[in-house]
């Protein structure tokens, strides 16, 4: 199978070089160190010198010649990287020293021009398996020591601040990280879908973006050390609560897509239980016109329930605007099964240390929605992702809570995207702790973003490559996209969401002409909605999801695995 069929792009797959030195092994890719292992046990997921632009997009470096030598018992690497952004350049000299019980990664950066950035420097990713909930000892810049723990449920704010040294135990090893050159802190990166906790430089409380000039010389280092024998990491069996059934499948549709003459035909192709009708009151087109488009689609395709995703302006008292929308809904003739209300400003993230935008309190918004839409199931949460829900939690008394998901917020290579499936159970468990007895729904969950909460735009992808935070990821329309989607279904299923939205109807996150692998998969999954979840496990690069009498399997790797081709999937009698 060729690259286009596997990935939707001819862009070459970047393979990591595996470096071994004694008991230490790691992948070296794009100047980053990945999957640092000691005796086969992973102790750090990644160490990288990264640059983010003003939209939190990743600036990809040019890597120079890598020099390597053995000095005593150490293996030493030296190489340059150049980051270019808006006419400015950042030249970085890096040195990596690998010893028997330690590893040091240092960088010195020189600036040419005015370099605008949201973040520049080292990040360290701590894997979540065996680390979530583990004790940690944090040394701060004033010499004080804090005895704490890695969060179990996902923290909305930074769990550790002002980190000079971090020590924890996992898998029979004591693992220490020392940081120099800036103020470092940690965020619980699981909330974005990353399978890691991230220690990074420059506190979020400081202004961003910021400018670096020729007067700035950055010097940073990360020193990793370890002790202990280590032990094997075994996957825990997934427990399926009694009575768990597979959720209804929804496809997200915009008013323009609803007007497409082929919309009803494309819906019939997958036969979803629901349509997520996206209506945005901030657009130039009146809400009445947007609702009319869905009313016409409902006449053409009445087989699904229609859930209204209503994005509101909310300037002042929310009641008048909601009353106007309810009047338009009644006049349109569209029959909706539920109404999800989200303030427009909440589509953008409010990071720690930032001022919240003007918006009526959520309890006022949802109290007004209860009066305005009597007798209709009401929802809240976020049209964006779990971090936004975690930081701004809806009040009690709502029928359902929803958030979306995107696996390319921080990294876009194939391995990182598949690794996000490790974090999905952590997100779902944390969301369940927030929403209590309310129904749990998963909004649009695709490899590409429909809207960027962390910047002014989604990142353009004119060459069809692997790009973070883009609205068009070619892997969605290839074998990779179907495999990842089945992995997502497998990771979510034990947490009994009532509805999930794994694709749009048209466009780069849609169904194509119906021949895209993801469209074929979704047709089969839609047919299994409401079936009991018997088993759901991701292990050894394979997702296995048993729904009633049917077994879904997906190969999540680029290698032939048994009877499954690279990124292949199959459904069979259980």
Secondary structure as a PSIPRED ss2 file (coil, helix, strand):
# PSIPRED VFORMAT (PSIPRED V4.0)

   1 X C   1.000  0.000  0.000
   2 X C   1.000  0.000  0.000
   3 X H   0.000  1.000  0.000
   4 X H   0.000  1.000  0.000
   5 X H   0.000  1.000  0.000
   6 X H   0.000  1.000  0.000
   7 X H   0.000  1.000  0.000
   8 X C   1.000  0.000  0.000
   9 X C   1.000  0.000  0.000
  10 X C   1.000  0.000  0.000
  11 X C   1.000  0.000  0.000
  12 X C   1.000  0.000  0.000
  13 X C   1.000  0.000  0.000
  14 X C   1.000  0.000  0.000
  15 X C   1.000  0.000  0.000
  16 X C   1.000  0.000  0.000
  17 X E   0.000  0.000  1.000
  18 X E   0.000  0.000  1.000
  19 X E   0.000  0.000  1.000
  20 X E   0.000  0.000  1.000
  21 X E   0.000  0.000  1.000
  22 X C   1.000  0.000  0.000
  23 X C   1.000  0.000  0.000
  24 X E   0.000  0.000  1.000
  25 X E   0.000  0.000  1.000
  26 X E   0.000  0.000  1.000
  27 X E   0.000  0.000  1.000
  28 X E   0.000  0.000  1.000
  29 X E   0.000  0.000  1.000
  30 X C   1.000  0.000  0.000
  31 X C   1.000  0.000  0.000
  32 X E   0.000  0.000  1.000
  33 X E   0.000  0.000  1.000
  34 X E   0.000  0.000  1.000
  35 X E   0.000  0.000  1.000
  36 X E   0.000  0.000  1.000
  37 X E   0.000  0.000  1.000
  38 X E   0.000  0.000  1.000
  39 X C   1.000  0.000  0.000
  40 X C   1.000  0.000  0.000
  41 X E   0.000  0.000  1.000
  42 X E   0.000  0.000  1.000
  43 X E   0.000  0.000  1.000
  44 X E   0.000  0.000  1.000
  45 X E   0.000  0.000  1.000
  46 X E   0.000  0.000  1.000
  47 X E   0.000  0.000  1.000
  48 X E   0.000  0.000  1.000
  49 X E   0.000  0.000  1.000
  50 X E   0.000  0.000  1.000
  51 X E   0.000  0.000  1.000
  52 X E   0.000  0.000  1.000
  53 X C   1.000  0.000  0.000
  54 X C   1.000  0.000  0.000
  55 X C   1.000  0.000  0.000
  56 X C   1.000  0.000  0.000
  57 X C   1.000  0.000  0.000
  58 X E   0.000  0.000  1.000
  59 X C   1.000  0.000  0.000
  60 X C   1.000  0.000  0.000
  61 X C   1.000  0.000  0.000
  62 X E   0.000  0.000  1.000
  63 X E   0.000  0.000  1.000
  64 X C   1.000  0.000  0.000
  65 X C   1.000  0.000  0.000
  66 X C   1.000  0.000  0.000
  67 X E   0.000  0.000  1.000
  68 X E   0.000  0.000  1.000
  69 X E   0.000  0.000  1.000
  70 X E   0.000  0.000  1.000
  71 X E   0.000  0.000  1.000
  72 X C   1.000  0.000  0.000
  73 X C   1.000  0.000  0.000
  74 X E   0.000  0.000  1.000
  75 X E   0.000  0.000  1.000
  76 X E   0.000  0.000  1.000
  77 X E   0.000  0.000  1.000
  78 X E   0.000  0.000  1.000
  79 X E   0.000  0.000  1.000
  80 X E   0.000  0.000  1.000
  81 X E   0.000  0.000  1.000
  82 X E   0.000  0.000  1.000
  83 X E   0.000  0.000  1.000
  84 X E   0.000  0.000  1.000
  85 X E   0.000  0.000  1.000
  86 X C   1.000  0.000  0.000
  87 X C   1.000  0.000  0.000
  88 X E   0.000  0.000  1.000
  89 X E   0.000  0.000  1.000
  90 X E   0.000  0.000  1.000
  91 X E   0.000  0.000  1.000
  92 X E   0.000  0.000  1.000
  93 X E   0.000  0.000  1.000
  94 X E   0.000  0.000  1.000
  95 X E   0.000  0.000  1.000
  96 X E   0.000  0.000  1.000
  97 X E   0.000  0.000  1.000
  98 X E   0.000  0.000  1.000
  99 X C   1.000  0.000  0.000
 100 X C   1.000  0.000  0.000
 101 X C   1.000  0.000  0.000
 102 X E   0.000  0.000  1.000
 103 X E   0.000  0.000  1.000
 104 X E   0.000  0.000  1.000
 105 X E   0.000  0.000  1.000
 106 X E   0.000  0.000  1.000
 107 X E   0.000  0.000  1.000
 108 X E   0.000  0.000  1.000
 109 X E   0.000  0.000  1.000
 110 X E   0.000  0.000  1.000
 111 X E   0.000  0.000  1.000
 112 X E   0.000  0.000  1.000
 113 X C   1.000  0.000  0.000
 114 X C   1.000  0.000  0.000
 115 X E   0.000  0.000  1.000
 116 X E   0.000  0.000  1.000
 117 X E   0.000  0.000  1.000
 118 X C   1.000  0.000  0.000
 119 X E   0.000  0.000  1.000
 120 X E   0.000  0.000  1.000
 121 X E   0.000  0.000  1.000
 122 X E   0.000  0.000  1.000
 123 X E   0.000  0.000  1.000
 124 X E   0.000  0.000  1.000
 125 X E   0.000  0.000  1.000
 126 X E   0.000  0.000  1.000
 127 X E   0.000  0.000  1.000
 128 X C   1.000  0.000  0.000
 129 X C   1.000  0.000  0.000
 130 X C   1.000  0.000  0.000
 131 X C   1.000  0.000  0.000
 132 X C   1.000  0.000  0.000
 133 X C   1.000  0.000  0.000
 134 X C   1.000  0.000  0.000
 135 X E   0.000  0.000  1.000
 136 X E   0.000  0.000  1.000
 137 X E   0.000  0.000  1.000
 138 X E   0.000  0.000  1.000
 139 X E   0.000  0.000  1.000
 140 X C   1.000  0.000  0.000
 141 X C   1.000  0.000  0.000
 142 X C   1.000  0.000  0.000
 143 X C   1.000  0.000  0.000
 144 X C   1.000  0.000  0.000
 145 X E   0.000  0.000  1.000
 146 X E   0.000  0.000  1.000
 147 X E   0.000  0.000  1.000
 148 X E   0.000  0.000  1.000
 149 X E   0.000  0.000  1.000
 150 X C   1.000  0.000  0.000
 151 X C   1.000  0.000  0.000
 152 X C   1.000  0.000  0.000
 153 X C   1.000  0.000  0.000
 154 X C   1.000  0.000  0.000
 155 X C   1.000  0.000  0.000
 156 X C   1.000  0.000  0.000
 157 X C   1.000  0.000  0.000
 158 X C   1.000  0.000  0.000
 159 X C   1.000  0.000  0.000
 160 X E   0.000  0.000  1.000
 161 X E   0.000  0.000  1.000
 162 X E   0.000  0.000  1.000
 163 X E   0.000  0.000  1.000
 164 X C   1.000  0.000  0.000
 165 X E   0.000  0.000  1.000
 166 X E   0.000  0.000  1.000
 167 X E   0.000  0.000  1.000
 168 X E   0.000  0.000  1.000
 169 X E   0.000  0.000  1.000
 170 X E   0.000  0.000  1.000
 171 X C   1.000  0.000  0.000
 172 X C   1.000  0.000  0.000
 173 X E   0.000  0.000  1.000
 174 X E   0.000  0.000  1.000
 175 X E   0.000  0.000  1.000
 176 X E   0.000  0.000  1.000
 177 X E   0.000  0.000  1.000
 178 X E   0.000  0.000  1.000
 179 X E   0.000  0.000  1.000
 180 X E   0.000  0.000  1.000
 181 X C   1.000  0.000  0.000
 182 X C   1.000  0.000  0.000
 183 X C   1.000  0.000  0.000
 184 X E   0.000  0.000  1.000
 185 X E   0.000  0.000  1.000
 186 X E   0.000  0.000  1.000
 187 X E   0.000  0.000  1.000
 188 X C   1.000  0.000  0.000
 189 X H   0.000  1.000  0.000
 190 X H   0.000  1.000  0.000
 191 X H   0.000  1.000  0.000
 192 X H   0.000  1.000  0.000
 193 X C   1.000  0.000  0.000
 194 X C   1.000  0.000  0.000
 195 X C   1.000  0.000  0.000
 196 X E   0.000  0.000  1.000
 197 X E   0.000  0.000  1.000
 198 X E   0.000  0.000  1.000
 199 X E   0.000  0.000  1.000
 200 X E   0.000  0.000  1.000
 201 X E   0.000  0.000  1.000
 202 X C   1.000  0.000  0.000
 203 X C   1.000  0.000  0.000
 204 X C   1.000  0.000  0.000
 205 X C   1.000  0.000  0.000
 206 X C   1.000  0.000  0.000
 207 X C   1.000  0.000  0.000
 208 X C   1.000  0.000  0.000
 209 X C   1.000  0.000  0.000
 210 X E   0.000  0.000  1.000
 211 X E   0.000  0.000  1.000
 212 X E   0.000  0.000  1.000
 213 X C   1.000  0.000  0.000
 214 X C   1.000  0.000  0.000
 215 X C   1.000  0.000  0.000
 216 X C   1.000  0.000  0.000
 217 X E   0.000  0.000  1.000
 218 X E   0.000  0.000  1.000
 219 X E   0.000  0.000  1.000
 220 X E   0.000  0.000  1.000
 221 X E   0.000  0.000  1.000
 222 X E   0.000  0.000  1.000
 223 X E   0.000  0.000  1.000
 224 X E   0.000  0.000  1.000
 225 X E   0.000  0.000  1.000
 226 X E   0.000  0.000  1.000
 227 X E   0.000  0.000  1.000
 228 X C   1.000  0.000  0.000
 229 X C   1.000  0.000  0.000
 230 X C   1.000  0.000  0.000
 231 X C   1.000  0.000  0.000
 232 X C   1.000  0.000  0.000
 233 X C   1.000  0.000  0.000
 234 X C   1.000  0.000  0.000
 235 X C   1.000  0.000  0.000
 236 X C   1.000  0.000  0.000
 237 X C   1.000  0.000  0.000
 238 X C   1.000  0.000  0.000
 239 X C   1.000  0.000  0.000
 240 X C   1.000  0.000  0.000
 241 X C   1.000  0.000  0.000
 242 X C   1.000  0.000  0.000
 243 X C   1.000  0.000  0.000
 244 X C   1.000  0.000  0.000
 245 X E   0.000  0.000  1.000
 246 X C   1.000  0.000  0.000
 247 X C   1.000  0.000  0.000
 248 X E   0.000  0.000  1.000
 249 X E   0.000  0.000  1.000
 250 X E   0.000  0.000  1.000
 251 X E   0.000  0.000  1.000
 252 X E   0.000  0.000  1.000
 253 X E   0.000  0.000  1.000
 254 X E   0.000  0.000  1.000
 255 X H   0.000  1.000  0.000
 256 X H   0.000  1.000  0.000
 257 X H   0.000  1.000  0.000
 258 X H   0.000  1.000  0.000
 259 X C   1.000  0.000  0.000
 260 X C   1.000  0.000  0.000
 261 X C   1.000  0.000  0.000
 262 X C   1.000  0.000  0.000
 263 X H   0.000  1.000  0.000
 264 X H   0.000  1.000  0.000
 265 X H   0.000  1.000  0.000
 266 X H   0.000  1.000  0.000
 267 X H   0.000  1.000  0.000
 268 X H   0.000  1.000  0.000
 269 X H   0.000  1.000  0.000
 270 X H   0.000  1.000  0.000
 271 X C   1.000  0.000  0.000
 272 X C   1.000  0.000  0.000
 273 X C   1.000  0.000  0.000
 274 X E   0.000  0.000  1.000
 275 X E   0.000  0.000  1.000
 276 X E   0.000  0.000  1.000
 277 X E   0.000  0.000  1.000
 278 X E   0.000  0.000  1.000
 279 X E   0.000  0.000  1.000
 280 X E   0.000  0.000  1.000
 281 X C   1.000  0.000  0.000
 282 X C   1.000  0.000  0.000
 283 X C   1.000  0.000  0.000
 284 X C   1.000  0.000  0.000
 285 X C   1.000  0.000  0.000
 286 X C   1.000  0.000  0.000
 287 X H   0.000  1.000  0.000
 288 X H   0.000  1.000  0.000
 289 X H   0.000  1.000  0.000
 290 X H   0.000  1.000  0.000
 291 X H   0.000  1.000  0.000
 292 X H   0.000  1.000  0.000
 293 X H   0.000  1.000  0.000
 294 X H   0.000  1.000  0.000
 295 X H   0.000  1.000  0.000
 296 X H   0.000  1.000  0.000
 297 X H   0.000  1.000  0.000
 298 X H   0.000  1.000  0.000
 299 X H   0.000  1.000  0.000
 300 X H   0.000  1.000  0.000
 301 X C   1.000  0.000  0.000
 302 X C   1.000  0.000  0.000
 303 X C   1.000  0.000  0.000
 304 X C   1.000  0.000  0.000
 305 X E   0.000  0.000  1.000
 306 X E   0.000  0.000  1.000
 307 X E   0.000  0.000  1.000
 308 X E   0.000  0.000  1.000
 309 X E   0.000  0.000  1.000
 310 X E   0.000  0.000  1.000
 311 X E   0.000  0.000  1.000
 312 X E   0.000  0.000  1.000
 313 X C   1.000  0.000  0.000
 314 X C   1.000  0.000  0.000
 315 X C   1.000  0.000  0.000
 316 X C   1.000  0.000  0.000
 317 X C   1.000  0.000  0.000
 318 X H   0.000  1.000  0.000
 319 X H   0.000  1.000  0.000
 320 X H   0.000  1.000  0.000
 321 X H   0.000  1.000  0.000
 322 X H   0.000  1.000  0.000
 323 X H   0.000  1.000  0.000
 324 X H   0.000  1.000  0.000
 325 X H   0.000  1.000  0.000
 326 X H   0.000  1.000  0.000
 327 X H   0.000  1.000  0.000
 328 X H   0.000  1.000  0.000
 329 X H   0.000  1.000  0.000
 330 X H   0.000  1.000  0.000
 331 X H   0.000  1.000  0.000
 332 X H   0.000  1.000  0.000
 333 X C   1.000  0.000  0.000
 334 X C   1.000  0.000  0.000
 335 X C   1.000  0.000  0.000
 336 X C   1.000  0.000  0.000
 337 X C   1.000  0.000  0.000
 338 X E   0.000  0.000  1.000
 339 X E   0.000  0.000  1.000
 340 X E   0.000  0.000  1.000
 341 X E   0.000  0.000  1.000
 342 X E   0.000  0.000  1.000
 343 X E   0.000  0.000  1.000
 344 X H   0.000  1.000  0.000
 345 X H   0.000  1.000  0.000
 346 X H   0.000  1.000  0.000
 347 X H   0.000  1.000  0.000
 348 X C   1.000  0.000  0.000
 349 X C   1.000  0.000  0.000
 350 X C   1.000  0.000  0.000
 351 X C   1.000  0.000  0.000
 352 X C   1.000  0.000  0.000
 353 X C   1.000  0.000  0.000
 354 X C   1.000  0.000  0.000
 355 X C   1.000  0.000  0.000
 356 X C   1.000  0.000  0.000
 357 X C   1.000  0.000  0.000
 358 X C   1.000  0.000  0.000
 359 X C   1.000  0.000  0.000
 360 X C   1.000  0.000  0.000
 361 X C   1.000  0.000  0.000
 362 X H   0.000  1.000  0.000
 363 X H   0.000  1.000  0.000
 364 X H   0.000  1.000  0.000
 365 X H   0.000  1.000  0.000
 366 X H   0.000  1.000  0.000
 367 X H   0.000  1.000  0.000
 368 X H   0.000  1.000  0.000
 369 X H   0.000  1.000  0.000
 370 X H   0.000  1.000  0.000
 371 X H   0.000  1.000  0.000
 372 X H   0.000  1.000  0.000
 373 X C   1.000  0.000  0.000
 374 X C   1.000  0.000  0.000
 375 X C   1.000  0.000  0.000
 376 X C   1.000  0.000  0.000
 377 X E   0.000  0.000  1.000
 378 X E   0.000  0.000  1.000
 379 X E   0.000  0.000  1.000
 380 X E   0.000  0.000  1.000
 381 X E   0.000  0.000  1.000
 382 X E   0.000  0.000  1.000
 383 X E   0.000  0.000  1.000
 384 X E   0.000  0.000  1.000
 385 X E   0.000  0.000  1.000
 386 X H   0.000  1.000  0.000
 387 X H   0.000  1.000  0.000
 388 X H   0.000  1.000  0.000
 389 X H   0.000  1.000  0.000
 390 X H   0.000  1.000  0.000
 391 X H   0.000  1.000  0.000
 392 X C   1.000  0.000  0.000
 393 X C   1.000  0.000  0.000
 394 X C   1.000  0.000  0.000
 395 X C   1.000  0.000  0.000
 396 X C   1.000  0.000  0.000
 397 X C   1.000  0.000  0.000
 398 X C   1.000  0.000  0.000
 399 X C   1.000  0.000  0.000
 400 X E   0.000  0.000  1.000
 401 X E   0.000  0.000  1.000
 402 X E   0.000  0.000  1.000
 403 X E   0.000  0.000  1.000
 404 X E   0.000  0.000  1.000
 405 X E   0.000  0.000  1.000
 406 X C   1.000  0.000  0.000
 407 X C   1.000  0.000  0.000
 408 X C   1.000  0.000  0.000
 409 X C   1.000  0.000  0.000
 410 X C   1.000  0.000  0.000
 411 X C   1.000  0.000  0.000
 412 X C   1.000  0.000  0.000
 413 X C   1.000  0.000  0.000
 414 X H   0.000  1.000  0.000
 415 X H   0.000  1.000  0.000
 416 X H   0.000  1.000  0.000
 417 X H   0.000  1.000  0.000
 418 X H   0.000  1.000  0.000
 419 X H   0.000  1.000  0.000
 420 X H   0.000  1.000  0.000
 421 X H   0.000  1.000  0.000
 422 X H   0.000  1.000  0.000
 423 X H   0.000  1.000  0.000
 424 X H   0.000  1.000  0.000
 425 X H   0.000  1.000  0.000
 426 X H   0.000  1.000  0.000
 427 X H   0.000  1.000  0.000
 428 X H   0.000  1.000  0.000
 429 X H   0.000  1.000  0.000
 430 X H   0.000  1.000  0.000
 431 X H   0.000  1.000  0.000
 432 X H   0.000  1.000  0.000
 433 X H   0.000  1.000  0.000
 434 X H   0.000  1.000  0.000
 435 X H   0.000  1.000  0.000
 436 X C   1.000  0.000  0.000
 437 X C   1.000  0.000  0.000
 438 X C   1.000  0.000  0.000
 439 X E   0.000  0.000  1.000
 440 X E   0.000  0.000  1.000
 441 X E   0.000  0.000  1.000
 442 X E   0.000  0.000  1.000
 443 X E   0.000  0.000  1.000
 444 X E   0.000  0.000  1.000
 445 X E   0.000  0.000  1.000
 446 X C   1.000  0.000  0.000
 447 X C   1.000  0.000  0.000
 448 X C   1.000  0.000  0.000
 449 X C   1.000  0.000  0.000
 450 X C   1.000  0.000  0.000
 451 X C   1.000  0.000  0.000
 452 X C   1.000  0.000  0.000
 453 X C   1.000  0.000  0.000
 454 X C   1.000  0.000  0.000
 455 X C   1.000  0.000  0.000
 456 X C   1.000  0.000  0.000
 457 X C   1.000  0.000  0.000
 458 X C   1.000  0.000  0.000
 459 X E   0.000  0.000  1.000
 460 X C   1.000  0.000  0.000
 461 X C   1.000  0.000  0.000
 462 X C   1.000  0.000  0.000
 463 X C   1.000  0.000  0.000
 464 X C   1.000  0.000  0.000
 465 X C   1.000  0.000  0.000
 466 X C   1.000  0.000  0.000
 467 X C   1.000  0.000  0.000
 468 X C   1.000  0.000  0.000
 469 X C   1.000  0.000  0.000
 470 X E   0.000  0.000  1.000
 471 X C   1.000  0.000  0.000
 472 X C   1.000  0.000  0.000
 473 X C   1.000  0.000  0.000
 474 X H   0.000  1.000  0.000
 475 X H   0.000  1.000  0.000
 476 X H   0.000  1.000  0.000
 477 X H   0.000  1.000  0.000
 478 X C   1.000  0.000  0.000
 479 X H   0.000  1.000  0.000
 480 X H   0.000  1.000  0.000
 481 X H   0.000  1.000  0.000
 482 X H   0.000  1.000  0.000
 483 X H   0.000  1.000  0.000
 484 X H   0.000  1.000  0.000
 485 X H   0.000  1.000  0.000
 486 X H   0.000  1.000  0.000
 487 X H   0.000  1.000  0.000
 488 X H   0.000  1.000  0.000
 489 X H   0.000  1.000  0.000
 490 X H   0.000  1.000  0.000
 491 X H   0.000  1.000  0.000
 492 X H   0.000  1.000  0.000
 493 X H   0.000  1.000  0.000
 494 X C   1.000  0.000  0.000
 495 X C   1.000  0.000  0.000
 496 X C   1.000  0.000  0.000
 497 X C   1.000  0.000  0.000
 498 X C   1.000  0.000  0.000
 499 X E   0.000  0.000  1.000
 500 X E   0.000  0.000  1.000
 501 X E   0.000  0.000  1.000
 502 X E   0.000  0.000  1.000
 503 X E   0.000  0.000  1.000
 504 X E   0.000  0.000  1.000
 505 X C   1.000  0.000  0.000
 506 X C   1.000  0.000  0.000
 507 X C   1.000  0.000  0.000
 508 X C   1.000  0.000  0.000
 509 X C   1.000  0.000  0.000
 510 X C   1.000  0.000  0.000
 511 X C   1.000  0.000  0.000
 512 X C   1.000  0.000  0.000
 513 X C   1.000  0.000  0.000
 514 X C   1.000  0.000  0.000
 515 X C   1.000  0.000  0.000
 516 X C   1.000  0.000  0.000
 517 X H   0.000  1.000  0.000
 518 X H   0.000  1.000  0.000
 519 X H   0.000  1.000  0.000
 520 X H   0.000  1.000  0.000
 521 X H   0.000  1.000  0.000
 522 X H   0.000  1.000  0.000
 523 X H   0.000  1.000  0.000
 524 X H   0.000  1.000  0.000
 525 X H   0.000  1.000  0.000
 526 X H   0.000  1.000  0.000
 527 X C   1.000  0.000  0.000
 528 X C   1.000  0.000  0.000
 529 X C   1.000  0.000  0.000
 530 X C   1.000  0.000  0.000
 531 X C   1.000  0.000  0.000
 532 X E   0.000  0.000  1.000
 533 X E   0.000  0.000  1.000
 534 X E   0.000  0.000  1.000
 535 X E   0.000  0.000  1.000
 536 X E   0.000  0.000  1.000
 537 X E   0.000  0.000  1.000
 538 X E   0.000  0.000  1.000
 539 X E   0.000  0.000  1.000
 540 X C   1.000  0.000  0.000
 541 X C   1.000  0.000  0.000
 542 X E   0.000  0.000  1.000
 543 X E   0.000  0.000  1.000
 544 X E   0.000  0.000  1.000
 545 X E   0.000  0.000  1.000
 546 X E   0.000  0.000  1.000
 547 X E   0.000  0.000  1.000
 548 X C   1.000  0.000  0.000
 549 X C   1.000  0.000  0.000
 550 X E   0.000  0.000  1.000
 551 X E   0.000  0.000  1.000
 552 X E   0.000  0.000  1.000
 553 X E   0.000  0.000  1.000
 554 X E   0.000  0.000  1.000
 555 X E   0.000  0.000  1.000
 556 X C   1.000  0.000  0.000
 557 X C   1.000  0.000  0.000
 558 X C   1.000  0.000  0.000
 559 X C   1.000  0.000  0.000
 560 X C   1.000  0.000  0.000
 561 X E   0.000  0.000  1.000
 562 X C   1.000  0.000  0.000
 563 X C   1.000  0.000  0.000
 564 X E   0.000  0.000  1.000
 565 X C   1.000  0.000  0.000
 566 X C   1.000  0.000  0.000
 567 X C   1.000  0.000  0.000
 568 X C   1.000  0.000  0.000
 569 X E   0.000  0.000  1.000
 570 X E   0.000  0.000  1.000
 571 X E   0.000  0.000  1.000
 572 X E   0.000  0.000  1.000
 573 X E   0.000  0.000  1.000
 574 X C   1.000  0.000  0.000
